[in-house]
Amino acid sequence: MPCSIFYTFENVYSDNWSIAYSTFWEDRYAYQNYFYYVYGSGDQYNSSMDYYDYYRAGEESEEICNPEWTPWIANDLSVNVGNITIPHGYMISLSVPEYYHVWGESTSPEVNGSSTSTEGGSINYLQYDQLFFTKDSGGISANSVSNYGGWDDLTLEIDLRLYYFWEDTDVTITILYSFTPVVPVE
């Protein structure tokens, strides 16, 4: 069945079924009444589709006929942005004094003659987005690391988790770190 049947009253008002400028998914029960009037209720001796079949088809085809559009490509995206090697005899401390995530305007694909757009935006702090520093020991620190290392050559993996990732996302990160010599005690 074509998706267009679920958009019958998207651009018009109907006195008969009290459907005003809405799709099936915006006013399911009014469409159910409309389907009942147009297709009637079936019986066990009739193989044609009745109102309830159309109603159920609308419920089950929402992902295909009325897909949810979001202006971002992915959410909770984790990307490795690098590693820092900490030599034996040194410990590292680091912080992120500058973080800037900017994206531009996005416009949804046109569906049944209408599209939506969202303005661009930016964030300049690590709250929704986060930097995770994974230590060789398996421990994870978010957005900073204090006094890690000294006993061996170690690696600190840096992963950026973007809460939302847009097609034109641009991220600037400044990581300030320092090595402090230490004497491992055995």
N, CA, C and O of each residue as an XYZ file, in Angstrom:
744
protein
N       0.857     -1.163      0.000
C       0.000      0.000      0.000
C       0.907      1.230      0.000
O       1.935      1.232      0.676
N       0.551      2.253     -0.731
C       1.414      3.432     -0.833
C       1.403      4.253      0.459
O       0.393      4.319      1.161
N       2.532      4.867      0.753
C       2.637      5.718      1.944
C       1.698      6.916      1.867
O       1.293      7.451      2.899
N       1.353      7.339      0.667
C       0.540      8.547      0.506
C      -0.813      8.454      1.211
O      -1.382      9.485      1.570
N      -1.335      7.257      1.417
C      -2.637      7.116      2.086
C      -2.568      7.633      3.525
O      -3.587      8.037      4.086
N      -1.392      7.623      4.116
C      -1.233      8.079      5.497
C      -0.989      9.584      5.578
O      -0.823     10.136      6.665
N      -0.970     10.241      4.419
C      -0.796     11.688      4.346
C      -2.012     12.360      3.715
O      -1.924     13.510      3.285
N      -3.147     11.659      3.655
C      -4.347     12.147      2.975
C      -4.768     13.536      3.426
O      -5.176     14.352      2.600
N      -4.677     13.823      4.724
C      -5.146     15.104      5.251
C      -4.001     15.990      5.736
O      -4.198     16.851      6.594
N      -2.821     15.780      5.193
C      -1.671     16.574      5.613
C      -1.839     18.054      5.252
O      -1.418     18.928      6.009
N      -2.444     18.332      4.117
C      -2.569     19.723      3.670
C      -4.003     20.221      3.592
O      -4.254     21.268      2.997
N      -4.947     19.499      4.177
C      -6.358     19.909      4.117
C      -7.053     19.648      5.449
O      -6.533     18.947      6.317
N      -8.234     20.227      5.583
C      -9.063     20.006      6.757
C     -10.293     19.217      6.335
O     -10.867     19.486      5.280
N     -10.708     18.244      7.149
C     -11.889     17.447      6.836
C     -12.941     17.637      7.917
O     -12.706     17.311      9.080
N     -14.100     18.163      7.538
C     -15.216     18.302      8.478
C     -15.753     16.941      8.908
O     -16.174     16.767     10.052
N     -15.738     15.982      7.994
C     -16.328     14.667      8.283
C     -15.586     13.890      9.367
O     -16.212     13.223     10.192
N     -14.261     13.972      9.368
C     -13.498     13.148     10.310
C     -12.685     13.985     11.301
O     -11.897     13.427     12.065
N     -12.855     15.274     11.306
C     -12.134     16.177     12.213
C     -10.623     16.016     12.117
O      -9.911     16.062     13.121
N     -10.159     15.831     10.914
C      -8.716     15.734     10.697
C      -8.272     17.063     10.101
O      -8.746     17.477      9.042
N      -7.364     17.716     10.794
C      -6.909     19.033     10.344
C      -5.415     19.008     10.077
O      -4.613     18.948     11.010
N      -5.042     19.053      8.813
C      -3.654     19.217      8.409
C      -2.710     18.294      9.176
O      -1.744     18.750      9.788
N      -2.995     17.011      9.138
C      -2.138     16.095      9.879
C      -1.961     14.775      9.133
O      -2.767     14.396      8.284
N      -0.896     14.106      9.480
C      -0.615     12.793      8.921
C      -1.198     11.735      9.852
O      -1.661     12.047     10.949
N      -1.172     10.512      9.415
C      -1.666      9.395     10.222
C      -0.987      9.368     11.585
O      -1.643      9.149     12.603
N       0.325      9.592     11.607
C       1.087      9.459     12.855
C       0.853     10.634     13.790
O       1.169     10.545     14.977
N       0.310     11.725     13.287
C      -0.021     12.864     14.135
C      -1.433     12.757     14.707
O      -1.723     13.367     15.737
N      -2.319     11.992     14.056
C      -3.711     11.880     14.504
C      -4.272     10.503     14.131
O      -5.172     10.392     13.298
N      -3.731      9.471     14.754
C      -4.068      8.084     14.424
C      -5.560      7.773     14.530
O      -6.122      7.091     13.673
N      -6.194      8.275     15.586
C      -7.588      7.879     15.831
C      -8.546      8.530     14.847
O      -9.554      7.928     14.478
N      -8.247      9.746     14.418
C      -9.083     10.371     13.394
C      -8.932      9.605     12.078
O      -9.913      9.409     11.361
N      -7.725      9.177     11.761
C      -7.512      8.365     10.564
C      -8.211      7.012     10.705
O      -8.722      6.474      9.723
N      -8.234      6.469     11.903
C      -8.933      5.190     12.101
C     -10.413      5.354     11.751
O     -10.997      4.491     11.094
N     -11.010      6.446     12.185
C     -12.414      6.708     11.835
C     -12.565      6.880     10.329
O     -13.514      6.362      9.740
N     -11.655      7.590      9.708
C     -11.683      7.782      8.255
C     -11.579      6.429      7.548
O     -12.365      6.147      6.644
N     -10.622      5.591      7.946
C     -10.468      4.267      7.332
C     -11.736      3.428      7.529
O     -12.139      2.688      6.632
N     -12.355      3.545      8.692
C     -13.584      2.787      8.963
C     -14.678      3.200      7.980
O     -15.386      2.353      7.437
N     -14.809      4.500      7.759
C     -15.844      4.992      6.850
C     -15.556      4.575      5.406
O     -16.471      4.177      4.685
N     -14.307      4.661      4.983
C     -13.954      4.379      3.597
C     -13.870      2.879      3.308
O     -14.339      2.422      2.266
N     -13.270      2.103      4.234
C     -13.016      0.687      3.955
C     -13.916     -0.258      4.741
O     -13.954     -1.455      4.456
N     -14.631      0.260      5.716
C     -15.560     -0.556      6.493
C     -14.861     -1.589      7.359
O     -13.635     -1.694      7.377
N     -15.680     -2.347      8.077
C     -15.122     -3.419      8.895
C     -15.371     -4.723      8.171
O     -16.454     -4.958      7.633
N     -14.387     -5.542      8.163
C     -14.481     -6.808      7.434
C     -15.107     -7.890      8.285
O     -15.453     -7.679      9.447
N     -15.237     -9.010      7.696
C     -15.695    -10.181      8.435
C     -14.833    -11.355      8.022
O     -14.004    -11.237      7.120
N     -15.023    -12.478      8.675
C     -14.167    -13.628      8.407
C     -14.377    -14.225      7.023
O     -13.546    -15.009      6.564
N     -15.467    -13.873      6.348
C     -15.756    -14.429      5.030
C     -15.261    -13.524      3.892
O     -15.422    -13.856      2.717
N     -14.662    -12.385      4.244
C     -14.240    -11.420      3.247
C     -12.720    -11.280      3.308
O     -12.169    -11.036      4.382
N     -12.040    -11.429      2.183
C     -10.579    -11.365      2.195
C     -10.042     -9.967      1.918
O      -8.827     -9.773      1.941
N     -10.904     -8.988      1.659
C     -10.403     -7.647      1.379
C      -9.993     -6.944      2.678
O     -10.427     -7.306      3.771
N      -9.155     -5.946      2.518
C      -8.663     -5.223      3.690
C      -9.755     -4.325      4.257
O     -10.523     -3.717      3.512
N      -9.813     -4.251      5.573
C     -10.781     -3.367      6.209
C     -10.046     -2.254      6.947
O      -8.821     -2.159      6.873
N     -10.787     -1.423      7.651
C     -10.208     -0.248      8.309
C      -9.073     -0.609      9.246
O      -8.066      0.097      9.305
N      -9.227     -1.711      9.983
C      -8.224     -2.084     10.968
C      -6.929     -2.515     10.272
O      -5.841     -2.277     10.797
N      -7.032     -3.141      9.107
C      -5.840     -3.523      8.350
C      -5.048     -2.277      7.941
O      -3.820     -2.255      8.025
N      -5.770     -1.242      7.498
C      -5.095      0.004      7.128
C      -4.482      0.674      8.357
O      -3.371      1.200      8.296
N      -5.206      0.651      9.461
C      -4.711      1.235     10.706
C      -3.424      0.526     11.139
O      -2.435      1.184     11.460
N      -3.431     -0.795     11.151
C      -2.243     -1.569     11.558
C      -1.087     -1.345     10.571
O       0.073     -1.263     10.976
N      -1.412     -1.248      9.282
C      -0.359     -0.997      8.285
C       0.315      0.345      8.553
O       1.529      0.470      8.395
N      -0.458      1.344      8.955
C       0.118      2.644      9.303
C       1.032      2.558     10.503
O       2.108      3.157     10.520
N       0.601      1.811     11.509
C       1.445      1.649     12.700
C       2.749      0.938     12.365
O       3.812      1.296     12.873
N       2.657     -0.069     11.509
C       3.835     -0.879     11.207
C       4.746     -0.265     10.148
O       5.875     -0.724      9.979
N       4.291      0.753      9.436
C       5.117      1.320      8.368
C       5.704      2.678      8.734
O       6.215      3.379      7.861
N       5.640      3.058      9.993
C       6.128      4.379     10.381
C       7.594      4.574     10.029
O       7.972      5.649      9.563
N       8.427      3.565     10.239
C       9.853      3.715      9.928
C      10.090      3.947      8.442
O      11.051      4.615      8.063
N       9.220      3.398      7.598
C       9.395      3.524      6.151
C       8.690      4.766      5.618
O       9.271      5.528      4.846
N       7.442      4.970      6.027
C       6.641      6.067      5.476
C       6.808      7.388      6.228
O       6.548      8.452      5.666
N       7.230      7.333      7.467
C       7.384      8.544      8.263
C       8.666      8.447      9.096
O       8.613      8.496     10.325
N       9.816      8.310      8.429
C      11.049      8.118      9.191
C      11.392      9.352     10.013
O      11.149     10.487      9.602
N      11.959      9.103     11.174
C      12.381     10.218     12.026
C      13.626     10.848     11.416
O      14.593     10.157     11.097
N      13.588     12.148     11.262
C      14.740     12.858     10.731
C      15.429     13.594     11.858
O      14.782     14.263     12.662
N      16.725     13.470     11.913
C      17.521     14.231     12.867
C      18.600     14.956     12.083
O      19.087     14.425     11.084
N      18.982     16.137     12.499
C      19.981     16.889     11.743
C      21.394     16.336     11.890
O      22.289     16.741     11.148
N      21.609     15.430     12.820
C      22.943     14.882     13.004
C      23.042     13.520     12.323
O      22.033     12.856     12.081
N      24.259     13.122     12.024
C      24.504     11.842     11.353
C      24.558     10.716     12.376
O      24.065      9.616     12.127
N      25.154     10.994     13.518
C      25.301      9.966     14.557
C      25.244     10.638     15.917
O      25.515     11.831     16.054
N      24.889      9.852     16.913
C      25.003     10.351     18.284
C      25.752      9.313     19.108
O      25.758      8.122     18.797
N      26.382      9.806     20.165
C      27.271      8.991     20.999
C      28.366      8.318     20.172
O      28.649      7.131     20.333
N      28.970      9.100     19.290
C      30.040      8.608     18.432
C      31.366      8.731     19.175
O      31.690      9.794     19.705
N      32.123      7.650     19.212
C      33.420      7.663     19.872
C      34.516      7.507     18.820
O      34.488      6.580     18.011
N      35.491      8.437     18.843
C      36.565      8.462     17.853
C      37.898      8.563     18.574
O      38.070      9.405     19.455
N      38.848      7.699     18.198
C      40.183      7.798     18.771
C      40.895      8.968     18.119
O      41.015      9.017     16.895
N      41.373      9.917     18.926
C      42.050     11.096     18.384
C      43.559     11.054     18.605
O      44.270     11.980     18.213
N      44.046      9.997     19.223
C      45.487      9.868     19.376
C      45.890      9.141     20.648
O      45.053      8.701     21.437
N      47.202      9.032     20.817
C      47.790      8.387     21.990
C      48.958      9.231     22.474
O      49.585      9.949     21.695
N      49.241      9.141     23.745
C      50.433      9.779     24.309
C      51.231      8.672     24.987
O      50.696      7.911     25.793
N      52.517      8.591     24.651
C      53.385      7.611     25.290
C      54.066      8.267     26.491
O      54.644      9.348     26.385
N      53.983      7.597     27.615
C      54.586      8.098     28.856
C      55.817      7.226     29.137
O      55.681      6.041     29.442
N      57.006      7.807     29.037
C      58.211      6.993     29.232
C      58.401      6.570     30.701
O      57.943      7.235     31.630
N      59.086      5.451     30.861
C      59.417      4.939     32.187
C      60.150      6.031     32.966
O      61.056      6.671     32.431
N      59.773      6.246     34.203
C      60.407      7.256     35.037
C      59.722      8.611     34.987
O      60.205      9.561     35.604
N      58.609      8.728     34.270
C      57.849      9.984     34.187
C      56.374      9.710     34.444
O      55.848      8.643     34.130
N      55.737     10.701     35.019
C      54.275     10.638     35.146
C      53.696     11.823     34.385
O      54.363     12.836     34.176
N      52.453     11.676     33.979
C      51.798     12.714     33.182
C      50.614     13.281     33.951
O      49.931     12.570     34.688
N      50.390     14.554     33.766
C      49.172     15.229     34.222
C      48.702     16.043     33.032
O      49.504     16.686     32.355
N      47.400     16.015     32.775
C      46.906     16.776     31.638
C      45.507     17.290     31.874
O      44.739     16.751     32.672
N      45.197     18.369     31.140
C      43.866     18.973     31.191
C      43.518     19.469     29.793
O      44.363     19.480     28.897
N      42.275     19.877     29.620
C      41.793     20.370     28.327
C      41.335     21.819     28.531
O      40.176     22.060     28.866
N      42.245     22.784     28.329
C      41.862     24.181     28.549
C      40.988     24.767     27.444
O      40.309     25.771     27.659
N      40.999     24.136     26.238
C      40.180     24.669     25.145
C      39.493     23.516     24.420
O      40.130     22.545     24.012
N      38.182     23.649     24.274
C      37.405     22.695     23.492
C      36.339     23.488     22.753
O      35.615     24.279     23.357
N      36.244     23.274     21.446
C      35.259     24.009     20.656
C      34.700     23.085     19.585
O      35.447     22.568     18.754
N      33.388     22.877     19.601
C      32.685     22.018     18.636
C      31.655     22.892     17.936
O      30.754     23.436     18.574
N      31.792     23.026     16.623
C      30.887     23.881     15.852
C      30.302     23.078     14.689
O      30.968     22.205     14.132
N      29.059     23.379     14.330
C      28.411     22.736     13.186
C      27.530     23.759     12.494
O      27.127     24.756     13.093
N      27.236     23.505     11.230
C      26.447     24.441     10.436
C      24.999     24.020     10.310
O      24.572     23.012     10.872
N      24.256     24.813      9.561
C      22.825     24.557      9.375
C      22.616     23.255      8.616
O      23.382     22.933      7.708
N      21.582     22.506      8.986
C      21.228     21.259      8.315
C      19.784     21.334      7.866
O      18.938     21.879      8.576
N      19.492     20.791      6.695
C      18.124     20.758      6.199
C      17.740     19.325      5.906
O      18.488     18.580      5.273
N      16.550     18.946      6.380
C      16.085     17.579      6.165
C      15.719     17.373      4.707
O      15.442     18.335      3.990
N      15.717     16.108      4.262
C      15.232     15.849      2.914
C      13.746     16.190      2.822
O      13.024     16.111      3.817
N      13.300     16.562      1.648
C      11.901     16.942      1.483
C      11.026     15.698      1.496
O      11.270     14.743      0.759
N      10.007     15.722      2.340
C       9.051     14.625      2.443
C       7.674     15.202      2.198
O       7.233     16.093      2.924
N       6.988     14.701      1.178
C       5.645     15.173      0.843
C       5.568     16.699      0.768
O       4.611     17.301      1.254
N       6.569     17.311      0.164
C       6.534     18.750     -0.051
C       7.007     19.596      1.102
O       6.975     20.822      1.007
N       7.451     18.985      2.203
C       7.914     19.815      3.319
C       9.267     19.318      3.811
O       9.576     18.129      3.733
N      10.051     20.237      4.309
C      11.337     19.876      4.896
C      11.550     20.742      6.127
O      10.911     21.782      6.290
N      12.446     20.305      6.981
C      12.736     21.056      8.203
C      14.209     21.417      8.198
O      15.026     20.717      7.602
N      14.536     22.487      8.850
C      15.952     22.818      8.947
C      16.272     23.208     10.377
O      15.406     23.618     11.150
N      17.525     23.067     10.693
C      17.993     23.440     12.013
C      19.184     24.362     11.839
O      20.022     24.146     10.964
N      19.256     25.370     12.653
C      20.369     26.304     12.558
C      21.625     25.670     13.117
O      21.569     24.723     13.902
N      22.755     26.206     12.700
C      24.018     25.725     13.219
C      24.172     26.095     14.686
O      23.365     26.841     15.240
N      25.197     25.576     15.293
C      25.426     25.871     16.696
C      26.846     25.536     17.087
O      27.661     25.137     16.256
N      27.125     25.702     18.353
C      28.452     25.378     18.850
C      28.384     25.176     20.361
O      27.479     25.664     21.039
N      29.367     24.443     20.859
C      29.578     24.334     22.308
C      31.068     24.535     22.541
O      31.889     24.135     21.717
N      31.408     25.139     23.638
C      32.820     25.398     23.899
C      33.253     24.856     25.261
O      34.098     25.445     25.935
N      32.674     23.745     25.647
C      33.053     23.109     26.906
C      32.789     21.617     26.802
O      31.988     21.170     25.981
N      33.459     20.866     27.627
C      33.271     19.425     27.649
C      32.214     19.087     28.691
O      32.495     19.058     29.889
N      31.011     18.837     28.228
C      29.941     18.382     29.102
C      29.197     17.274     28.385
O      29.215     16.123     28.819
N      28.534     17.624     27.273
C      27.854     16.608     26.478
C      28.882     15.802     25.695
O      28.803     14.575     25.642
N      29.840     16.484     25.090
C      30.982     15.820     24.471
C      31.988     15.577     25.587
O      32.050     16.344     26.547
N      32.778     14.511     25.464
C      33.776     14.232     26.490
C      35.020     13.616     25.876
O      34.953     12.923     24.860
N      36.151     13.877     26.504
C      37.398     13.209     26.150
C      37.649     12.129     27.190
O      37.633     12.388     28.393
N      37.879     10.919     26.710
C      38.188      9.807     27.621
C      39.632      9.398     27.420
O      40.082      9.173     26.296
N      40.352      9.304     28.533
C      41.745      8.896     28.516
C      41.819      7.493     29.119
O      41.568      7.299     30.309
N      42.171      6.514     28.269
C      42.225      5.118     28.719
C      43.666      4.765     29.041
O      44.563      4.936     28.216
N      43.870      4.274     30.241
C      45.208      3.932     30.733
C      45.511      2.466     30.431
O      44.599      1.670     30.208
N      46.786      2.118     30.425
C      47.186      0.717     30.209
C      46.575     -0.202     31.257
O      46.318     -1.375     30.988
N      46.350      0.321     32.425
C      45.771     -0.480     33.510
C      44.288     -0.773     33.281
O      43.696     -1.597     33.978
N      43.691     -0.086     32.289
C      42.267     -0.270     32.029
C      41.418      0.835     32.622
O      40.240      0.965     32.289
N      42.010      1.636     33.503
C      41.268      2.747     34.090
C      40.971      3.818     33.051
O      41.721      3.994     32.091
N      39.873      4.526     33.253
C      39.468      5.588     32.318
C      39.241      6.874     33.100
O      38.585      6.872     34.141
N      39.785      7.963     32.592
C      39.552      9.292     33.169
C      38.823     10.124     32.133
O      39.080     10.000     30.935
N      37.919     10.969     32.589
C      37.189     11.846     31.673
C      37.714     13.271     31.802
O      37.719     13.847     32.890
N      38.156     13.831     30.677
C      38.513     15.237     30.523
C      39.801     15.678     31.201
O      40.239     16.805     30.969
N      40.425     14.856     32.019
C      41.721     15.206     32.619
C      42.368     13.944     33.195
O      41.714     12.925     33.412
N      43.684     14.055     33.433
C      44.435     12.956     34.057
C      45.381     13.587     35.070
O      46.001     14.615     34.794
N      45.486     12.975     36.230
C      46.389     13.483     37.270
C      47.412     12.426     37.656
O      47.056     11.312     38.040
N      48.672     12.782     37.553
C      49.778     11.991     38.094
C      49.708     10.506     37.751
O      49.596      9.661     38.639
N      49.773     10.198     36.471
C      49.701      8.801     36.043
C      51.039      8.400     35.430
O      51.581      9.120     34.591
N      51.564      7.270     35.841
C      52.760      6.705     35.238
C      53.927      6.622     36.177
O      53.792      6.808     37.387
N      55.098      6.336     35.596
C      56.332      6.279     36.352
C      56.938      4.893     36.390
O      58.163      4.782     36.342
N      56.172      3.851     36.470
C      56.698      2.517     36.718
C      57.065      1.736     35.449
O      57.712      0.692     35.539
N      56.664      2.223     34.277
C      56.935      1.493     33.044
C      56.674      2.431     31.858
O      56.156      3.531     32.049
N      57.026      2.008     30.638
C      56.590      2.746     29.448
C      55.090      2.485     29.305
O      54.663      1.333     29.217
N      54.296      3.551     29.284
C      52.846      3.413     29.250
C      52.262      4.201     28.081
O      52.902      5.102     27.538
N      51.047      3.846     27.709
C      50.347      4.565     26.651
C      49.013      5.048     27.187
O      48.307      4.324     27.888
N      48.687      6.263     26.850
C      47.402      6.852     27.230
C      46.621      7.069     25.931
O      47.004      7.901     25.108
N      45.524      6.320     25.746
C      44.692      6.469     24.548
C      43.701      7.599     24.769
O      43.132      7.736     25.852
N      43.497      8.413     23.728
C      42.583      9.561     23.828
C      41.412      9.330     22.870
O      41.602      9.251     21.656
N      40.218      9.225     23.417
C      39.004      9.049     22.614
C      38.069     10.224     22.860
O      37.829     10.619     24.000
N      37.551     10.770     21.776
C      36.576     11.850     21.855
C      35.198     11.251     21.640
O      34.939     10.621     20.615
N      34.317     11.449     22.606
C      32.933     10.993     22.448
C      32.075     12.205     22.158
O      31.891     13.074     23.010
N      31.547     12.253     20.934
C      30.691     13.353     20.512
C      29.246     12.977     20.770
O      28.763     11.961     20.271
N      28.563     13.786     21.540
C      27.157     13.523     21.839
C      26.356     13.516     20.549
O      25.546     12.615     20.329
N      26.571     14.510     19.693
C      25.992     14.539     18.356
C      27.093     14.838     17.356
O      27.963     15.670     17.614
N      27.061     14.164     16.217
C      28.033     14.381     15.154
C      27.281     14.777     13.894
O      26.531     13.980     13.332
N      27.487     16.018     13.454
C      26.853     16.521     12.245
C      27.775     16.273     11.061
O      28.962     15.996     11.234
N      27.226     16.375      9.867
C      28.002     16.175      8.653
C      29.162     17.161      8.561
O      30.230     16.813      8.057
N      28.964     18.378      9.039
C      30.016     19.392      8.944
C      30.595     19.752     10.312
O      31.022     20.886     10.531
N      30.608     18.793     11.223
C      31.195     19.017     12.546
C      32.664     19.401     12.418
O      33.417     18.798     11.652
N      33.055     20.415     13.184
C      34.444     20.849     13.237
C      34.802     20.994     14.712
O      34.141     21.723     15.452
N      35.849     20.297     15.130
C      36.225     20.288     16.547
C      37.652     20.803     16.703
O      38.553     20.417     15.958
N      37.839     21.679     17.685
C      39.169     22.160     18.058
C      39.412     21.765     19.512
O      38.604     22.061     20.392
N      40.532     21.097     19.748
C      40.866     20.640     21.101
C      42.293     21.073     21.418
O      43.201     20.885     20.608
N      42.483     21.644     22.581
C      43.831     21.913     23.072
C      44.012     21.099     24.341
O      43.261     21.246     25.306
N      45.020     20.241     24.322
C      45.335     19.420     25.498
C      46.665     19.910     26.052
O      47.677     19.907     25.351
N      46.659     20.322     27.287
C      47.864     20.807     27.954
C      48.347     19.693     28.877
O      47.623     19.269     29.778
N      49.583     19.217     28.649
C      50.097     18.153     29.503
C      51.542     18.414     29.881
O      52.274     19.148     29.216
N      51.918     17.777     30.980
C      53.303     17.907     31.432
C      53.781     16.574     31.983
O      53.025     15.812     32.587
N      55.076     16.319     31.750
C      55.715     15.139     32.309
C      56.520     15.567     33.533
O      57.228     16.574     33.507
N      56.403     14.806     34.576
C      57.171     15.076     35.784
C      58.062     13.857     36.047
O      57.569     12.732     36.122
N      59.378     14.083     36.187
C      60.252     12.920     36.466
C      59.958     12.361     37.860
O      59.770     13.099     38.828
N      59.926     11.046     37.920
C      59.713     10.369     39.213
C      60.701      9.232     39.335
O      61.240      8.744     38.341
N      60.929      8.820     40.565
C      61.804      7.684     40.809
C      60.938      6.545     41.286
O      60.435      6.582     42.409
N      60.748      5.520     40.449
C      59.925      4.386     40.882
C      60.578      3.676     42.065
O      61.778      3.403     42.046
N      59.796      3.383     43.079
C      60.287      2.683     44.264
C      59.760      1.256     44.216
O      58.566      1.018     44.034
N      60.677      0.318     44.384
C      60.243     -1.074     44.360
C      60.266     -1.670     45.722
O      59.928     -2.842     45.889
